Amino acid sequence: MNFHLLGGPWALRLALLVALAVVSDGNAFAAHTDLLPRGHVLFQAGFEETNVLQGWHGPGQLDVGCQSRAALSVEVAPGTPNSSSTVSVALPVEAMRGYLVDGSAMVRAVGVGSKPNPWNGIKCMVALHTPDRKLWPQAEIGTGTFDWRRVSFTLRVPTNASSATLVLGLEQVTGKVWFDDVRLTVVKPPVRREPRPVAGPPFTGREVPRLRGAMVGPDIDAAGLRVLGREWGANLIRWQLIRKGRPGEPSPLADYDAWLEGELNKLDAALPHCRQNGLYVVVDLHSPPGGKGTSGGYVGSDDRLFTDPVCQEKFVRVWERIARRYRGERSIWGFDLANEPVEDLVEQGCDDWQALAERTARTIGDIDPARTIIVEPASWGGPNGLLDLVPLPGSNVVYSVHMYLPHAFTHQGVHGPGPAYPYPGTIDGQTWDKAQLETALQPVIDFQRTYGVHIYIGEFSAIRWAPEGSAARYLSDLIEIFEAHGWDWSYHAFREWSGWSVEHGEDRNDTQPAPGSTARQRLLRGWFGRNQSTLRSVSNGIAK
């Protein structure tokens, strides 16, 4: 099938392809009523067919290709006022829904300038739209001048995707770039939801009715743990094993073990204080091996974790080490395998997150069979990630998401200037209130009901300077939803950064704790006050 067939309606053409796999030396789409196998080509462009650019939109030109007679080129001359130029074509979203897909291309560049933002530069990207969100998975490509090289990325196509568009070109940079042998291939079929019969209540790993607490940094002191546990009444902390890193730079493996030992020593020192103050602990591997530095200044769960088998094996061995060290430790509620895992690219020979989590959980289970395993979904641990996850084998698993929707509200002013949004209200063009928050959390509710599993909200927050005291209203609505569904939760964060601190007021410029309690502090303490005393539980052990 050639691109010129895409210029008009193609529903009839797609119907003719049902149950067929159509691939040519030029460009092709494929659709199936049955599940497509791994490696199946959904789309490819070699740019050598007659009228090959018909159906594309944008100023692309044909040029000499990579070991072929043709490629697509895009150029932005220096000094161009709008230093962006892209070419795009619609993709058959109906055939792609639910699939994990590998995108790849051969790319060459000359004189491509530096990126103003990490997401700018050479674009080899698929723009995905759903009724409630937009996603832009793309290849991470350098700048400057380089010869032909293969670039790739991984995309999970939402089951409710309404459109998918391939975008090639330059964004906010000048220079010239060539694209050839562009492909989208199947990595993994859609998740099939099969409800599991559940005998009795779901596994929670705890003997108290509810866990309510906060995330803390590894430098919290004994006084802080006493305030949170004894004075405020929290019964849970999420303890970060978090490594500092420079944005965009991979973290080295050579000194990972030494870094980890130092962080575990901090946890060892804190555990007696947790026991004394009735605090259960979630051990959160915030910085797995193979991650790279984020804009927040820490190492994330991305990069080589899904592209390098050595990093994946190291990840499993790290959890084997932690499991042996804390086998039988009664104050630890569970192990959170990876903070907000990101599958921008899953290389051949590497596990995706589902498979890596299962392999790691088995390793931990061989050492400490009763230990609670906590699993967040890819990508970024958000509610919609549960659409692409199925429960792990074994009964001692709790599923966790992070809730920062709408991001334009919760993170306003964090990464730069922008509109000031109150809650409830119209935020980034959409009305947000308690009903909309519950709608955003519907994938979590459905996952819980479908599989009969327990849910833990590992992170949620709103920046303290949200206007008109709306951070407290937002948090109150969220917690009421959590409580209605029986979820455990930990607020982000206690005595970590003043922007999230409930001990600080709403004046962004005032970085000192408020002289009296804030509305957000009173809200959390009110809910913590409902916790059942856990001092005996932490001292004598958690029900497994």
C-alpha positions in Angstrom: 0.0 0.0 0.0 1.4 3.4 -1.0 1.0 6.7 0.9 -1.1 8.2 -1.9 -3.9 5.9 -0.8 -4.1 7.8 2.5 -5.1 11.1 1.0 -8.8 10.4 1.3 -11.1 8.2 3.5 -9.5 4.9 4.1 -12.1 3.0 6.2 -13.0 0.8 3.3 -9.4 0.1 2.5 -8.7 -0.8 6.1 -11.7 -3.2 6.1 -10.2 -4.9 3.0 -7.0 -5.5 5.0 -8.7 -7.3 8.0 -7.0 -10.6 8.7 -4.2 -9.7 6.2 -0.7 -8.5 6.8 0.3 -6.1 4.1 3.9 -5.1 3.8 5.7 -3.8 0.7 9.1 -2.5 -0.1 7.6 1.0 0.1 5.1 2.0 2.7 2.5 -0.1 4.4 -0.2 -0.3 7.0 -1.5 -3.5 8.5 -4.6 -4.4 10.4 -5.8 -7.6 12.1 -8.9 -8.8 13.9 -6.6 -11.3 15.6 -3.6 -10.3 17.8 -0.6 -9.4 15.7 2.7 -11.2 16.5 5.9 -9.6 17.8 7.8 -8.1 15.0 4.8 -7.5 12.8 5.2 -4.4 10.8 2.4 -1.9 11.3 3.9 0.9 9.2 7.0 1.4 7.2 8.4 4.1 4.9 11.3 3.7 2.5 10.4 6.8 0.5 11.1 5.1 -2.9 7.6 4.6 -4.2 5.9 6.8 -6.8 3.9 9.7 -5.2 5.4 8.5 -1.9 4.8 11.9 -0.1 1.1 12.1 -1.1 -0.9 12.0 2.2 2.0 13.6 4.2 1.7 17.2 5.4 4.6 19.6 5.7 7.5 20.8 3.7 9.6 17.6 3.4 11.7 16.9 0.3 13.1 13.7 -1.2 16.9 13.3 -1.1 19.5 10.6 -1.4 18.8 7.9 1.2 20.8 5.5 3.4 22.0 2.9 1.0 19.0 3.7 -1.2 18.0 6.2 -3.8 15.6 8.2 -1.6 15.0 9.6 1.8 12.9 12.3 3.4 14.8 15.5 4.3 13.7 18.5 6.3 15.6 21.8 6.6 15.4 24.9 8.7 17.8 27.7 7.7 19.7 29.7 10.3 17.9 32.8 11.3 14.5 31.4 10.4 11.9 33.2 12.7 10.0 30.0 13.5 12.8 27.5 13.8 10.6 24.5 13.4 9.7 22.4 10.4 8.0 19.0 10.6 6.3 16.5 8.2 3.5 14.3 9.4 1.2 11.5 8.3 -1.8 9.9 10.0 -1.4 6.3 11.3 -4.1 3.6 11.5 -4.9 4.0 15.1 -7.6 1.3 15.1 -5.0 -1.3 14.2 -2.6 0.0 16.9 -4.8 0.4 20.0 -3.4 -1.4 23.0 -0.2 -2.6 21.4 3.3 -1.9 22.7 5.1 -0.7 19.5 8.7 -0.1 18.6 9.4 2.9 16.4 12.7 3.2 14.5 14.3 5.1 11.7 17.7 5.8 10.1 18.6 9.4 10.7 21.3 11.7 9.4 21.9 15.3 10.4 24.0 18.4 9.4 24.4 21.5 11.6 21.5 20.9 13.9 21.6 23.5 16.7 21.3 23.0 20.4 17.9 22.3 21.9 16.2 25.0 24.0 14.4 22.2 25.9 15.2 18.5 26.2 12.0 17.6 24.2 13.0 19.8 21.2 15.4 19.0 18.4 15.2 16.3 15.8 11.7 14.8 16.0 11.0 11.1 15.3 7.7 10.9 17.2 4.2 9.6 17.3 1.5 12.0 18.6 -1.2 10.1 20.3 -4.6 11.6 21.3 -7.3 10.1 23.6 -10.4 11.7 24.8 -8.6 12.8 28.0 -4.9 13.1 27.3 -2.2 13.7 24.8 1.1 11.7 24.5 4.2 12.3 22.5 6.5 9.3 22.6 9.7 10.0 20.6 13.2 8.9 20.0 16.0 10.6 21.9 18.3 12.1 19.3 21.4 14.2 19.5 22.3 17.4 17.8 25.1 18.7 15.6 26.3 16.7 12.6 26.3 13.0 12.3 26.2 10.3 9.7 23.4 7.7 9.3 22.4 6.1 12.6 19.5 4.1 13.8 17.2 5.7 16.4 14.3 4.0 18.2 11.7 4.5 20.8 8.8 2.6 22.4 5.2 3.6 22.5 2.2 2.1 24.3 -0.9 3.0 22.3 -3.8 3.7 24.7 -6.8 1.4 24.2 -8.9 4.5 23.7 -6.6 6.4 21.4 -8.6 8.5 18.9 -5.7 9.4 16.6 -2.1 8.6 16.0 0.2 10.8 13.9 3.8 10.1 12.8 5.9 13.3 13.0 9.4 13.8 11.5 11.5 16.9 11.3 13.0 19.7 13.4 11.5 21.6 16.4 12.9 24.8 17.7 16.3 24.2 16.1 18.0 24.9 12.7 19.9 22.6 10.5 19.1 19.7 8.1 18.0 16.2 8.9 17.3 13.1 6.7 15.0 10.1 7.6 14.9 6.7 5.9 13.6 3.2 6.7 11.0 4.4 9.2 9.2 1.5 10.9 6.6 0.8 13.5 6.5 -2.8 14.6 4.7 -4.8 17.3 6.6 -5.6 20.5 3.7 -6.8 22.6 -0.1 -7.4 22.1 -2.7 -5.6 24.0 -3.4 -6.6 27.6 -6.4 -8.9 27.9 -8.4 -8.3 31.0 -9.5 -11.5 32.5 -11.2 -11.0 36.0 -9.7 -13.2 38.6 -12.0 -14.9 41.2 -10.9 -13.8 44.6 -11.6 -15.8 47.7 -11.8 -13.4 50.6 -10.4 -9.9 51.0 -7.4 -8.8 48.9 -3.9 -9.1 50.3 -2.8 -5.9 52.0 0.3 -7.0 54.0 -0.8 -5.1 57.1 -2.9 -5.8 60.2 -4.2 -2.3 60.8 -7.3 -1.0 58.9 -5.5 1.7 56.9 -2.0 3.1 56.2 -1.9 6.8 56.0 1.4 8.7 55.9 3.9 10.6 53.9 6.9 10.3 51.7 10.2 11.4 53.2 13.7 12.1 52.1 16.7 10.0 53.2 18.1 12.8 55.3 15.1 13.1 57.6 16.2 13.1 61.3 14.9 11.3 64.3 13.0 14.5 65.4 11.2 14.6 62.1 10.1 10.9 62.4 8.8 11.6 65.9 6.8 14.5 64.7 5.3 12.6 61.8 4.5 9.5 63.8 4.0 10.4 67.5 2.7 14.0 67.1 0.8 13.9 63.9 -0.3 10.2 64.0 0.9 9.0 60.6 1.6 5.3 60.5 3.6 5.0 57.2 6.6 6.5 55.4 7.8 6.0 51.9 11.6 6.0 52.2 13.4 7.0 49.0 16.6 5.3 47.9 17.4 8.3 45.7 20.5 9.3 43.9 21.6 12.7 42.7 22.2 13.2 39.0 22.7 15.8 36.3 19.7 16.2 34.0 20.0 14.0 30.9 23.2 12.3 32.0 23.3 8.5 32.7 24.3 7.4 36.1 27.4 5.2 36.3 27.1 1.5 37.4 30.7 1.4 38.7 29.9 3.1 41.9 26.2 2.1 42.3 26.9 -0.5 45.0 28.9 2.0 47.1 26.1 4.6 46.7 23.4 2.0 47.6 25.3 0.8 50.7 25.4 4.4 52.0 21.7 4.8 51.5 20.8 1.5 53.1 23.0 2.5 56.1 20.8 5.6 56.4 17.7 3.4 56.4 19.2 1.1 59.0 19.8 4.0 61.3 16.2 5.2 60.8 14.4 1.9 61.3 14.6 2.0 65.2 13.1 5.4 65.2 10.3 4.2 62.8 9.5 1.4 65.2 9.5 3.7 68.2 7.1 6.1 66.5 4.7 3.6 65.0 5.8 4.0 61.3 5.7 1.3 58.8 8.2 1.7 55.9 7.9 1.4 52.2 11.4 1.0 50.7 11.2 2.9 47.4 14.0 2.3 44.8 13.7 5.8 43.4 17.0 5.5 41.5 17.5 2.0 39.9 20.7 1.1 38.1 20.8 2.4 34.6 18.7 5.5 35.1 19.6 9.0 34.1 19.4 12.4 35.8 16.1 14.2 35.7 15.2 17.9 35.8 14.5 17.4 39.5 18.2 16.6 40.1 17.8 12.9 40.9 18.3 9.7 38.9 15.1 8.2 37.5 13.8 4.8 36.4 14.5 5.1 32.7 17.2 5.1 30.1 19.4 2.0 30.2 17.0 0.2 32.6 15.1 -0.9 29.5 17.9 -0.9 26.9 20.7 -2.7 28.6 20.4 -6.3 29.8 23.4 -5.7 32.2 21.3 -3.0 33.9 18.3 -5.2 34.1 20.3 -8.0 35.7 21.8 -5.5 38.1 18.3 -4.3 39.0 17.3 -7.9 40.0 20.5 -8.4 42.0 20.0 -5.1 43.8 16.6 -6.3 45.0 18.1 -9.7 45.9 20.6 -7.8 48.1 17.9 -5.6 49.7 15.6 -8.6 50.3 18.4 -10.6 52.1 19.4 -7.5 54.2 15.8 -6.9 55.4 14.5 -10.5 55.5 12.1 -10.6 58.5 12.3 -6.9 59.2 8.9 -6.2 60.8 8.8 -2.5 60.4 9.1 -2.7 56.6 5.6 -3.0 55.0 6.8 -3.5 51.4 9.3 -3.0 48.6 8.3 -0.5 45.9 10.3 -2.0 43.0 10.9 1.1 40.9 9.7 4.7 41.2 7.7 5.8 38.1 9.3 3.4 35.5 9.6 4.9 32.1 9.7 2.7 29.0 10.7 5.3 26.3 12.6 2.5 24.6 12.6 -1.3 25.2 15.5 -2.8 23.3 15.4 -6.3 21.8 16.8 -8.7 24.4 15.5 -6.6 27.3 12.4 -7.2 29.4 9.6 -4.7 29.4 8.4 -3.5 32.8 5.8 -6.2 33.2 8.4 -8.9 32.6 11.2 -7.3 34.7 8.8 -6.7 37.6 7.7 -10.4 37.5 11.3 -11.6 37.4 12.3 -9.3 40.3 9.3 -10.3 42.4 10.2 -14.0 42.0 13.7 -13.3 43.2 12.5 -11.5 46.3 9.9 -14.2 46.9 12.6 -16.9 46.9 14.3 -15.0 49.8 11.4 -13.6 51.7 8.1 -15.2 50.5 5.9 -13.2 52.8 7.3 -9.7 51.9 4.8 -7.3 50.3 5.8 -6.3 46.7 4.6 -2.9 45.5 4.4 -2.4 41.7 3.8 0.9 39.9 2.8 0.8 36.2 4.8 2.2 33.3 4.9 4.9 32.2 5.6 7.3 35.1 3.3 5.5 37.5 0.2 7.4 36.6 -3.4 6.0 36.8 -3.6 5.3 33.1 -0.6 3.0 33.3 -2.7 0.4 34.9 -4.5 -0.1 31.5 -1.3 -1.7 30.3 -0.5 -3.8 33.4 -1.8 -7.2 34.5 -1.3 -8.5 38.0 1.9 -10.3 38.8 1.9 -14.0 39.7 1.6 -14.5 43.5 -0.7 -13.1 46.1 1.5 -10.8 48.0 1.5 -7.9 45.5 0.0 -4.4 46.1 -0.4 -2.0 43.1 0.6 1.6 43.4 0.0 4.8 41.3 1.0 8.4 41.7 -1.7 11.1 41.3 -0.7 14.5 40.0 -3.6 15.1 37.7 -4.1 17.7 36.4 -0.4 18.4 36.2 -0.9 22.0 35.1 -2.5 22.5 38.5 -0.4 20.4 40.8 3.0 21.6 39.4 2.1 25.1 38.4 5.2 27.3 38.7 7.5 24.4 39.5 9.3 24.1 36.2 8.9 27.7 35.0 6.3 30.5 34.7 2.8 29.8 33.6 -0.9 30.4 34.3 -2.1 30.4 37.9 -4.9 27.8 38.2 -7.3 27.6 41.2 -9.1 24.4 42.0 -11.9 23.6 41.3 -12.1 25.3 38.0 -11.0 25.3 34.4 -7.5 24.1 34.2 -5.7 23.9 30.9 -9.0 24.0 29.1 -10.8 21.4 31.1 -13.1 21.6 34.1 -11.6 19.9 37.1 -13.6 19.1 40.3 -14.0 16.1 42.5 -16.0 14.2 39.9 -13.3 14.8 37.3 -10.6 13.6 39.7 -12.6 10.4 40.2 -12.9 10.0 36.5 -9.1 10.4 36.2 -8.7 7.6 38.8 -11.2 5.3 37.0 -8.5 3.0 35.6 -7.3 2.4 39.2 -10.9 1.7 40.4 -11.4 -0.7 37.5 -8.1 -2.5 38.1 -9.0 -3.0 41.8 -12.5 -4.3 40.9 -11.4 -6.5 38.0 -8.5 -8.3 39.8 -9.5 -8.0 43.5 -6.2 -6.4 44.5 -5.2 -3.7 47.0 -4.2 -0.2 45.9 -1.6 2.1 47.5 -1.3 5.7 46.4 2.4 6.2 46.8 2.5 9.9 45.9 0.1 12.7 45.5 0.4 16.4 46.1 -0.3 20.0 45.0 2.2 22.8 45.1 1.7 25.0 48.2 1.3 28.3 46.3 -1.7 27.2 44.2 -4.0 30.2 44.3 -6.9 30.9 46.7 -6.0 28.1 49.1 -7.0 25.6 46.4 -4.2 23.1 47.2 -6.1 22.1 50.4 -9.3 21.7 48.5 -7.7 19.5 45.9 -6.0 17.3 48.5 -9.2 17.0 50.5 -11.1 15.8 47.4 -8.4 13.3 46.5 -8.2 11.8 50.0 -11.9 11.4 50.2 -11.8 9.4 47.0 -8.9 7.3 48.3 -10.8 6.6 51.5 -14.0 5.7 49.7 -12.2 2.9 47.9 -10.1 1.7 50.8 -6.7 2.7 49.5 -3.6 3.3 51.6 -1.7 6.5 50.8 1.3 8.6 51.4 1.5 12.4 50.8 4.4 13.8 48.9 6.3 14.9 50.9 7.2 15.6 54.5 10.2 17.8 55.2 11.8 17.2 51.8 11.3 20.4 49.8 9.4 23.5 50.9 7.3 23.5 47.7 5.4 20.4 48.8 5.6 21.1 52.5 2.3 21.3 54.4 4.3 23.1 57.2 4.9 26.1 54.9 2.3 28.7 53.9 1.1 29.8 50.5 3.6 32.6 49.9 6.1 31.2 47.4 8.7 33.6 48.5 8.5 32.6 52.2 10.7 29.5 52.6 10.4 29.3 56.3 7.7 27.1 58.0 4.5 29.0 58.9 4.2 30.1 62.5 0.9 28.2 62.8 -0.6 25.1 61.2 -1.7 25.5 57.6 -5.0 24.2 56.2 -3.1 21.4 54.4 -1.3 20.4 57.6 -4.6 20.3 59.5 -6.1 18.2 56.7 -3.4 15.6 56.8 -3.3 15.5 60.6 -7.1 15.1 60.7 -6.9 12.0 58.6 -3.8 10.7 60.4 -5.8 11.0 63.6 -8.1 8.2 62.3 -5.2 5.8 62.2 -5.2 2.9 64.5 -2.2 2.9 66.9 0.5 0.9 65.2 3.2 0.9 67.9 2.4 -2.7 68.9 2.2 -3.8 65.3 5.5 -2.3 64.3 7.2 -3.7 67.4 5.8 -7.2 67.1 5.5 -7.6 63.4 3.1 -7.0 60.5 0.6 -9.6 59.5 1.7 -11.3 56.4 
